[in-house]
Amino acid sequence: MVASEVEERVRAAMFAHLDGLADGHPDGLRSADINRFEVDGIQVRLVVQPGIRKPHFLDAALTIRTAFTHPGQLPP
């Protein structure tokens, strides 16, 4: 499989994972649940302490970070 195909498949799987979680938890997701993401039997952490992470098998970063926005405030 070509690297770009792997990248596309991983990213599509990531968004399917997140969509599935979000459907069941409309008020928000826990990092632990988000990090239960696997591709081809490999666990890929999406939320990490340093912020941006690039798994060795991808060409670009694959990390999700969010910031809490207080009610009535604009998100960063």
Residue frames as qw, qx, qy, qz and C-alpha x, y, z in Angstrom:
[[0.000, 0.890, 0.456, 0.000, 0.00, 0.00, 0.00],
 [0.372, 0.547, -0.024, 0.750, 1.30, 3.46, -0.91],
 [0.277, -0.147, -0.510, 0.801, 2.11, 5.80, 2.01],
 [0.264, -0.066, -0.041, -0.961, -0.61, 8.26, 1.00],
 [0.636, -0.248, -0.591, -0.431, -3.17, 5.43, 0.98],
 [0.535, -0.246, -0.684, 0.430, -2.11, 4.42, 4.50],
 [0.074, -0.059, -0.270, 0.958, -2.36, 8.03, 5.64],
 [0.442, -0.149, -0.297, -0.833, -5.83, 8.39, 4.12],
 [0.663, -0.262, -0.684, -0.155, -7.06, 5.11, 5.61],
 [0.424, -0.202, -0.609, 0.639, -5.74, 5.98, 9.09],
 [0.087, 0.025, 0.137, -0.986, -7.29, 9.44, 9.03],
 [0.555, -0.204, -0.461, -0.662, -10.63, 8.10, 7.78],
 [0.637, -0.277, -0.709, 0.126, -10.60, 5.49, 10.55],
 [0.248, -0.102, -0.464, 0.844, -9.74, 8.17, 13.11],
 [0.307, -0.061, -0.039, -0.949, -12.70, 10.34, 12.12],
 [0.654, -0.235, -0.606, -0.387, -15.03, 7.31, 12.08],
 [0.520, -0.207, -0.684, 0.467, -13.83, 6.49, 15.62],
 [0.056, -0.092, -0.302, 0.947, -14.44, 10.06, 16.78],
 [0.456, -0.148, -0.333, -0.812, -17.84, 10.28, 15.06],
 [0.642, -0.264, -0.712, -0.107, -18.91, 7.06, 16.76],
 [0.384, -0.229, -0.589, 0.673, -17.83, 8.34, 20.16],
 [0.095, 0.013, 0.065, -0.993, -19.44, 11.74, 19.64],
 [0.500, -0.263, -0.564, -0.603, -22.76, 10.15, 18.66],
 [0.652, -0.398, -0.642, 0.069, -22.94, 8.48, 22.05],
 [0.481, -0.499, -0.336, 0.638, -21.56, 11.36, 24.11],
 [0.248, 0.782, 0.310, 0.480, -22.93, 14.69, 22.83],
 [0.353, -0.935, -0.027, -0.024, -21.74, 16.54, 25.96],
 [0.030, 0.830, -0.555, 0.031, -18.06, 15.73, 25.41],
 [0.929, 0.150, -0.334, 0.065, -15.51, 12.96, 25.27],
 [0.642, -0.697, 0.294, 0.124, -12.90, 11.73, 27.70],
 [0.185, 0.730, -0.632, -0.183, -9.28, 11.51, 26.55],
 [0.420, -0.231, 0.875, -0.068, -9.19, 7.87, 27.65],
 [0.690, 0.447, 0.534, -0.197, -12.06, 7.05, 25.29],
 [0.466, 0.830, -0.198, -0.233, -10.54, 8.98, 22.39],
 [0.009, -0.661, 0.747, 0.073, -7.26, 7.13, 22.92],
 [0.679, 0.011, 0.726, -0.107, -8.93, 3.73, 22.45],
 [0.630, 0.683, -0.133, -0.345, -8.19, 4.09, 18.74],
 [0.605, -0.290, 0.685, 0.283, -6.48, 1.25, 16.88],
 [0.631, 0.630, -0.250, -0.376, -5.47, 0.74, 13.28],
 [0.759, 0.355, -0.546, 0.004, -4.33, -2.69, 12.10],
 [0.842, -0.351, -0.367, 0.184, -3.98, -3.76, 15.73],
 [0.473, 0.127, -0.255, 0.834, -1.73, -0.79, 16.58],
 [0.217, -0.820, -0.456, 0.271, -2.96, 1.57, 19.29],
 [0.342, 0.411, 0.103, 0.839, -2.61, 5.19, 18.19],
 [0.224, -0.605, -0.483, 0.592, -2.98, 7.81, 20.89],
 [0.228, 0.700, 0.398, 0.547, -4.80, 10.87, 19.59],
 [0.278, -0.911, 0.015, -0.305, -4.61, 13.00, 22.73],
 [0.793, -0.021, -0.310, 0.524, -1.10, 13.34, 24.14],
 [0.428, -0.747, -0.209, 0.464, 0.47, 15.63, 26.74],
 [0.389, -0.277, 0.262, 0.839, 2.94, 17.42, 24.43],
 [0.388, 0.609, 0.079, -0.687, 0.14, 18.36, 22.04],
 [0.673, 0.570, -0.313, -0.353, 1.30, 17.49, 18.54],
 [0.620, -0.302, 0.720, 0.077, 2.38, 13.93, 17.80],
 [0.603, 0.515, -0.434, -0.428, 3.45, 12.26, 14.58],
 [0.906, -0.133, 0.397, -0.060, 3.22, 8.47, 14.57],
 [0.336, -0.487, 0.655, 0.470, 6.26, 6.93, 12.89],
 [0.431, 0.234, 0.813, 0.313, 4.16, 5.33, 10.15],
 [0.276, 0.858, 0.434, -0.015, 2.56, 8.61, 8.99],
 [0.500, 0.382, 0.107, 0.770, 3.96, 11.57, 7.06],
 [0.109, -0.551, 0.015, -0.827, 2.07, 14.19, 9.07],
 [0.126, -0.129, 0.681, -0.710, 0.86, 14.80, 12.62],
 [0.514, -0.358, -0.674, -0.393, -2.20, 12.97, 13.89],
 [0.266, -0.212, -0.672, 0.658, -3.20, 14.51, 17.19],
 [0.224, -0.714, -0.461, -0.477, -6.31, 16.10, 18.55],
 [0.287, -0.181, -0.494, 0.800, -6.17, 18.85, 21.17],
 [0.154, -0.743, -0.476, -0.444, -9.02, 20.91, 22.42],
 [0.154, 0.090, -0.433, 0.884, -9.38, 23.77, 24.86],
 [0.076, -0.620, -0.742, 0.241, -12.34, 24.36, 27.13],
 [0.016, 0.349, 0.195, 0.916, -14.35, 27.41, 26.16],
 [0.058, 0.293, 0.652, -0.697, -16.40, 29.01, 28.93],
 [0.202, 0.684, 0.695, 0.092, -20.07, 29.63, 28.09],
 [0.090, 0.962, 0.201, -0.164, -20.48, 32.95, 26.32],
 [0.274, -0.710, 0.449, 0.468, -16.81, 33.10, 25.29],
 [0.698, 0.612, -0.289, -0.234, -15.33, 32.66, 21.82],
 [0.955, -0.133, 0.145, 0.223, -13.19, 29.55, 21.32],
 [0.347, -0.680, 0.390, 0.515, -9.44, 30.13, 20.84]]
